């Protein structure tokens, strides 16, 4: 029962945060989400490029 209430509370908080984000930023919200997506997609190959050079081969 306690887990169900915690899950319900987390869902309500996430819904309120999403509403506040779109209500505050309005038309710019989709631009912000697109920028976050683009930065994430571009950062992953850069991270993997630099992390491979630091790994030691297994013997």
C-alpha positions, 0 to 999 in steps of 0.5 A: 500500500505504501509503495502504491502511494509513493508511486502515485505521489511521484507520478503527480509530481512528474505531471506537475513538473511537466505542466509547469515546464510547458506552461512557463516556456510555452513555444520555446519548450520544444526548442529546449527539448530538441537542444537537450536531445541534440546535445545528448546524441552528440555527446555520446560518441565524444564520450565513447571516443575518449573513454576507449583510449583510457581502457587497458587491454585485458590479459 
